[in-house]
Amino acid sequence: MNKQQEFALQAVEENDIHFIRLWFADVLGQLKSVAIAPGELEDALEEGIGFDGSAIEGLTRVSEDDMLVRPDASTFQILPLPGGDHSTARMFCDILTPEGEPSMGDSRHVLRAALDKAKGQGFSFYCHPEIEFYLFEHQTDWTQPPVPIDEGGYFDQVPRSSSMDFRRAAVGQLEQLGIPVEFSHHEAGPGQNEIDLRHTDALSAADNVMTFRTIVKEISLDRGIYASFMPKPLVDQPGSGMHTHLSLFEGDSNAFYAAGEEFSMSQTARQFTAGILYHAQEITAVMNQFVNSYKRLWGGAEAPSYVCWGHNNRSALLRVPQYKPGKINSARVEFRALDPTCNPYLAYALLLASGLDGIDKQLELEDPTDDDVWELTDAERQAMGIKPLPGSLDSALKQMEKSEFVASVLGEHVFEYFLRNKHAEWAQYRQQVTQYELTRYLPRL
């Protein structure tokens, strides 16, 4: 038993913990949980807890239903529950076969494998997600449009705002869980908010995103409102994204920084960026996995719809933020096509693998785009070599299913399950008769 496991066992005893929630994600990034009593924790840490893996989306086949969930002791945290209750802790878990091997359906393992490859090349990978979401009034009739809890806009200071109070409560709970927050503010849409988590290693960042979504949902339920991470819940308002800042480190040195170079970008940073741009179309389905995701991507309002990069260009897919003198470790690139409903483990694994592929192949980075890409004509974009991202889930899946690269990163099991599940979603969507069709066509056809 290692020191982290010993610490977790000691913390359970010293803090009078009654329940330990074991958390893990299915292939689509939905959080799963099983609670165990304190007396079961030592066995769980050493051997894992058995469960029916076939009952979890994409985890395993029915013929291989026996699986183990083993908690990662480094993720132990006491949950700040309502009413000051501190009797429950949580730990993220790895999914194993009965033989103790990693499950091919464990998305956390997919990210670990990508990080191990980076480590073998001398790199560690860091992420800094900016997570947007809407807050709506409570409703039970989901056929009606949602009602935002306020009419605030970008950076608005709304007196006695429910949003401001909500963000304060969310930030407080996140920091109690050891998840530091950099910024929080009202976003551009009514009832829309953003909370930015500080940069950390990619595995912790993915765990933090999973925790964040749970905390935000639980706080909203406690307050009688509804928090939604839906990418485009309002037709005439901005969608919600999860822009993520990415950087590679070699030991304590930021591998993306080079003094005197354009935008202070090192050759490593340029090749990493070129790799993501090269693979952008085939990884889009994982970054934006729902039908509604493409309403955000192609809905304007600075959403990234085209494969290009720029310096402080918020219409570009990849943005290089302004370098601040003396802040070498903050050198980074910002990927803007993620939405907050993605499976963060799979998304970060693909972004890292894409960037490393660019380094391995020494890909050349094309010139940056200074123009607002949305304002260009199709002919102008074509002349500049700027390709569009997929315009629908169907288009994104067709790009993905041809990709040997994506299959190699995700593994055959996750790759095939994801495609099968999402093709089914698209088929169901195509069968719907929408309100738009009824309103537009029924009176005159």
DAPECOR-V562384 format. One record per helix or strand of 2 or more residues. SS is the DSSP state (h for helix, s for strand). FROM is the first residue (numbers start at 1). LEN is the number of residues. If there is no record, write none. Layout:
ss = [SS | SS]
from = [FROM | FROM]
len = [LEN | LEN]
//
This chain:
ss = [h | s | s | h | s | h | h | s | h | s | h | s | h | s | h | s | s | s | h | s | s | s | h | h | h | s | s | s | h | s | h | h | h | s | h | h | h | h]
from = [3 | 19 | 31 | 38 | 49 | 53 | 62 | 66 | 73 | 77 | 82 | 88 | 107 | 124 | 162 | 181 | 192 | 200 | 202 | 225 | 242 | 253 | 262 | 267 | 293 | 306 | 309 | 318 | 328 | 333 | 344 | 373 | 378 | 387 | 393 | 404 | 412 | 435]
len = [12 | 7 | 6 | 10 | 4 | 3 | 3 | 6 | 3 | 2 | 3 | 10 | 14 | 14 | 15 | 6 | 6 | 2 | 21 | 4 | 9 | 2 | 3 | 21 | 5 | 2 | 3 | 3 | 3 | 3 | 17 | 3 | 6 | 2 | 9 | 7 | 19 | 7]
//
